[in-house]
Amino acid sequence: MTAADPLLAFRDRFPITARTNYLINNSLGAMPAAARARVAEFLDAWDTRGVRAWGDGWWTLQERVADRIATVLGAPAGSVSMHQNVAVALEMILSCFSFDGARNRIVYADRNFPSDQYIYEARARHGAKLVRVPAASDGISTDVQQIVDAIDDRTLLVAIDHVMFRSSAIVDPVPIVQKARAVGAFVILDTFHSVGTVPLKLREWGVHAAVGGALKWLCGGPGNCFLYVDPDLVTSLQPTFTGWAAHKQPFLFSPAGQDYRDDGGRFATGTPNVPALHSGMAGIEIVVEAGMPAIRARSQRLTQLLVEEAQRAGLGLKSPLQAERRGGHVALDVPDGYAVCQALAAREIVVDFRPDAGLRVAPHFYNTEAEVRAAVRAVREILDSGEHRRFLQAERKPG
Ligand SMILES: Cc1ncc(COP(=O)(O)O)c(C=O)c1O
């Protein structure tokens, strides 16, 4: 028995774990059984209360979900707004800046999630000068010092992923924020791969803004992404991407123009995604109940076991070997990765494959040591037997 075993008491709350070796929690966290009841509540309210459901609680649900997420971010209540996806959340914060002045540089890392890079790069059309920092010499992480050195008084924005989506390497945001604050630049941290598995202290770190979502480690399903903005900066920002939900009194439907809210709700747009918010709350609450320090400790134990088992099995690794430098997943560098991933799925072992990363294996607090061992053993068996060959021509599907 290990000290973290009490977390396995949560396992029964995630039904898929009874059927499947579910090790892809950095992509889509397992559905908590309680989410079904929450979505049923939404349907019941729509069915029985109709439009009155807005006043019964639908309208303010986005704030309740946002405040619950804030506790996991190490951020105060009222500092977070909810969005359909990270792309929208990034567009929202970017809409607060113009790039036609002398300070117009965006410093970002080429190991960041590509979608974020597309969004920053599109700003070049509005005058932004792009400073793309290459990967560290190990090829799998971002060199913090290189980012720090790239920031100067021409830098408007600094965009970093907290945990690299391919390798799981952690980027320490603190020195980056310190340099950015010293020269007057604004840091946007993408926490998608850390929130819910690596403890976050956004307020303490001094990060200006952060994005992320609940569908991975927070087990909240799609449609529950968020934007955090430092409460000290909120009223100095005027998003051009806006809507009536960002108005102080939306139900006045005032023709007198936008009157932005003074809290995180300033970064809302229009009608909230009510079904998604219903499905999202259950997982976030369970993560809060389990507690981030315990989740991180268990994650480090499981990923360390994964690394050791993979090394014993002679499999390549594309993740940092030290647990404290790693987020919640481990990338296994194996030949024919996509086909191996399909062969694992045929054995009801679910991981994913990403080009230039390999197989991403991502145990959460409800996974067992036995599942981690079984997955590594299966990869070895598949490669040795050639079981994956029938998937070599398989069409790439989303996921
Ligand atoms: C680090 C990171 N940022 C951004 C995204 C894209 O998010 P979205 O699809 O919500 O725009 C992802 C998707 O997995 C991601 O891993």
The ligand as an SDF file (V2000), in Angstrom:
LIG
                    3D

 16 16  0  0  0  0  0  0  0  0999 V2000
   -1.7050   23.5230  -24.4950 C   0  0  0  0  0  0  0  0  0  0  0  0
   -2.9150   23.6150  -25.3670 C   0  0  0  0  0  0  0  0  0  0  0  0
   -3.3470   24.8250  -25.7500 N   0  0  0  0  0  0  0  0  0  0  0  0
   -4.4040   24.9660  -26.5550 C   0  0  0  0  0  0  0  0  0  0  0  0
   -5.1000   23.8720  -27.0140 C   0  0  0  0  0  0  0  0  0  0  0  0
   -6.2430   24.0810  -27.9580 C   0  0  0  0  0  0  0  0  0  0  0  0
   -7.3580   24.2950  -27.2470 O   0  0  0  0  0  0  0  0  0  0  0  0
   -8.7760   24.5640  -27.8990 P   0  0  0  0  0  0  0  0  0  0  0  0
   -9.0920   23.4160  -28.7800 O   0  0  0  0  0  0  0  0  0  0  0  0
   -9.6540   24.6220  -26.6870 O   0  0  0  0  0  0  0  0  0  0  0  0
   -8.7190   25.8690  -28.6200 O   0  0  0  0  0  0  0  0  0  0  0  0
   -4.7210   22.5850  -26.6080 C   0  0  0  0  0  0  0  0  0  0  0  0
   -5.4870   21.3920  -27.0190 C   0  0  0  0  0  0  0  0  0  0  0  0
   -5.2870   20.3030  -26.5810 O   0  0  0  0  0  0  0  0  0  0  0  0
   -3.5830   22.4620  -25.7780 C   0  0  0  0  0  0  0  0  0  0  0  0
   -3.1500   21.2590  -25.3990 O   0  0  0  0  0  0  0  0  0  0  0  0
  1  2  1  0
  2  3  1  0
  2 15  2  0
  3  4  2  0
  4  5  1  0
  5  6  1  0
  5 12  2  0
  6  7  1  0
  7  8  1  0
  8  9  2  0
  8 10  1  0
  8 11  1  0
 12 13  1  0
 12 15  1  0
 13 14  2  0
 15 16  1  0
M  END
$$$$
